[in-house]
């Protein structure tokens, strides 16, 4: 099972590799057709960077929320309520309760 941290590190690693490859292609571009193709690739790369940044910000905020004492206690209480609710429904059906 892949952890969230290793998944996000992989996302960042792939972005770095793609960015390095695009930078190398800039110096190798010789004509307008190559530059046009490179432009499209850079725009697609920019979109992936922005999407990744949004996901990283989301998880960063989630982690920070979980580590602050009061919100952490409230969220833990919500987790407990969720587990209790799922237990009442899932256990009689023979299903295990997922971690929350």
C-alpha positions as a LaTeX table, in Angstrom:
\begin{tabular}{lrrr}
\hline
Residue & $x$ (\AA) & $y$ (\AA) & $z$ (\AA) \\
\hline
Unk1 & 0.00 & 0.00 & 0.00 \\
Unk2 & 1.41 & 3.35 & $-1.03$ \\
Unk3 & 1.38 & 6.08 & 1.58 \\
Unk4 & 0.10 & 9.55 & 0.86 \\
Unk5 & 3.51 & 11.03 & 1.60 \\
Unk6 & 5.30 & 8.76 & $-0.89$ \\
Unk7 & 2.59 & 9.34 & $-3.50$ \\
Unk8 & 2.91 & 13.13 & $-3.19$ \\
Unk9 & 6.71 & 12.88 & $-3.23$ \\
Unk10 & 6.39 & 10.87 & $-6.46$ \\
Unk11 & 4.15 & 13.56 & $-7.96$ \\
Unk12 & 6.73 & 16.23 & $-7.16$ \\
Unk13 & 9.55 & 14.03 & $-8.47$ \\
Unk14 & 7.75 & 13.45 & $-11.78$ \\
Unk15 & 7.10 & 17.19 & $-12.10$ \\
Unk16 & 10.78 & 17.89 & $-11.59$ \\
Unk17 & 11.75 & 15.33 & $-14.21$ \\
Unk18 & 9.27 & 16.75 & $-16.69$ \\
Unk19 & 10.45 & 20.30 & $-15.99$ \\
Unk20 & 14.08 & 19.28 & $-16.53$ \\
Unk21 & 13.18 & 17.52 & $-19.78$ \\
Unk22 & 11.27 & 20.56 & $-21.04$ \\
Unk23 & 14.18 & 22.84 & $-20.14$ \\
Unk24 & 16.51 & 20.62 & $-22.16$ \\
Unk25 & 14.11 & 20.67 & $-25.11$ \\
Unk26 & 14.12 & 24.48 & $-25.15$ \\
Unk27 & 17.81 & 24.56 & $-26.03$ \\
Unk28 & 17.33 & 21.83 & $-28.65$ \\
Unk29 & 14.38 & 23.46 & $-30.44$ \\
Unk30 & 15.45 & 24.52 & $-33.93$ \\
Unk31 & 12.35 & 25.59 & $-35.80$ \\
Unk32 & 8.90 & 27.06 & $-35.30$ \\
Unk33 & 7.15 & 23.67 & $-35.33$ \\
Unk34 & 9.34 & 22.40 & $-32.49$ \\
Unk35 & 8.76 & 25.60 & $-30.53$ \\
Unk36 & 4.99 & 25.33 & $-31.04$ \\
Unk37 & 4.99 & 21.74 & $-29.79$ \\
Unk38 & 7.16 & 22.76 & $-26.84$ \\
Unk39 & 4.76 & 25.60 & $-26.05$ \\
Unk40 & 1.86 & 23.14 & $-25.82$ \\
Unk41 & 3.91 & 20.86 & $-23.59$ \\
Unk42 & 4.87 & 23.75 & $-21.30$ \\
Unk43 & 1.24 & 24.84 & $-21.00$ \\
Unk44 & 0.19 & 21.28 & $-20.12$ \\
Unk45 & 3.05 & 21.11 & $-17.61$ \\
Unk46 & 1.92 & 24.40 & $-16.07$ \\
Unk47 & $-1.59$ & 22.94 & $-15.62$ \\
Unk48 & $-0.17$ & 19.84 & $-13.89$ \\
Unk49 & 1.95 & 22.04 & $-11.60$ \\
Unk50 & $-1.09$ & 24.12 & $-10.62$ \\
Unk51 & $-3.17$ & 21.00 & $-9.96$ \\
Unk52 & $-0.39$ & 19.48 & $-7.88$ \\
Unk53 & 0.03 & 22.70 & $-5.93$ \\
Unk54 & $-3.67$ & 22.70 & $-5.10$ \\
Unk55 & $-3.51$ & 19.10 & $-3.83$ \\
Unk56 & $-0.37$ & 19.78 & $-1.78$ \\
Unk57 & $-1.97$ & 22.87 & $-0.23$ \\
Unk58 & $-5.09$ & 20.87 & 0.62 \\
Unk59 & $-3.15$ & 18.13 & 2.39 \\
Unk60 & $-0.86$ & 20.65 & 4.08 \\
Unk61 & $-3.90$ & 22.43 & 5.51 \\
Unk62 & $-5.41$ & 19.09 & 6.55 \\
Unk63 & $-2.25$ & 18.09 & 8.41 \\
Unk64 & $-1.96$ & 21.49 & 10.07 \\
Unk65 & $-5.58$ & 21.28 & 11.19 \\
Unk66 & $-5.02$ & 17.86 & 12.69 \\
Unk67 & $-2.00$ & 19.02 & 14.67 \\
Unk68 & $-3.63$ & 22.07 & 16.30 \\
Unk69 & $-4.98$ & 20.94 & 19.72 \\
Unk70 & $-8.62$ & 22.14 & 19.63 \\
Unk71 & $-9.45$ & 21.27 & 15.99 \\
Unk72 & $-7.62$ & 17.98 & 16.44 \\
Unk73 & $-9.81$ & 17.07 & 19.42 \\
Unk74 & $-12.98$ & 18.02 & 17.55 \\
Unk75 & $-11.99$ & 16.04 & 14.47 \\
Unk76 & $-11.08$ & 13.04 & 16.63 \\
Unk77 & $-14.55$ & 13.19 & 18.14 \\
Unk78 & $-16.04$ & 13.26 & 14.63 \\
Unk79 & $-13.90$ & 10.24 & 13.73 \\
Unk80 & $-15.24$ & 8.38 & 16.77 \\
Unk81 & $-18.84$ & 9.19 & 15.83 \\
Unk82 & $-18.21$ & 8.06 & 12.25 \\
Unk83 & $-16.75$ & 4.73 & 13.40 \\
Unk84 & $-19.65$ & 4.12 & 15.79 \\
Unk85 & $-22.19$ & 4.92 & 13.08 \\
Unk86 & $-20.51$ & 2.67 & 10.53 \\
Unk87 & $-20.13$ & $-0.15$ & 13.08 \\
Unk88 & $-23.88$ & $-0.26$ & 13.69 \\
Unk89 & $-24.59$ & $-0.62$ & 9.99 \\
Unk90 & $-21.66$ & $-2.59$ & 8.63 \\
Unk91 & $-21.08$ & $-5.17$ & 11.36 \\
Unk92 & $-24.53$ & $-6.82$ & 11.05 \\
Unk93 & $-23.93$ & $-7.04$ & 7.29 \\
Unk94 & $-20.66$ & $-8.86$ & 7.86 \\
Unk95 & $-18.44$ & $-6.00$ & 6.66 \\
Unk96 & $-15.45$ & $-4.60$ & 8.47 \\
Unk97 & $-15.42$ & $-0.96$ & 9.50 \\
Unk98 & $-12.82$ & 1.13 & 7.63 \\
Unk99 & $-10.39$ & 3.30 & 9.53 \\
Unk100 & $-11.30$ & 6.93 & 9.72 \\
\hline
\end{tabular}
